Amino acid sequence: MMLSGHLYNTIMPWTMYGGMKESDLKAIYAYLKTVEPISNQVVKFSPPGE
């Protein structure tokens, strides 16, 4: 993604997961369901220099 002449990664790396088999995606989903949620403050992204 280009923003103000800088190249940034997308929010989610969908290209990495887009070619996976459904069975692999189901395994990832099953694992994530076992992980306890945590409290996490998300800071708004600001491009360098802004």
Protein Blocks (a to p, Z undefined) as FASTA:
>chain_A
ZZehiacddfblfklmmmpcfklmmmmmmmmmmpccddddddddddehZZ
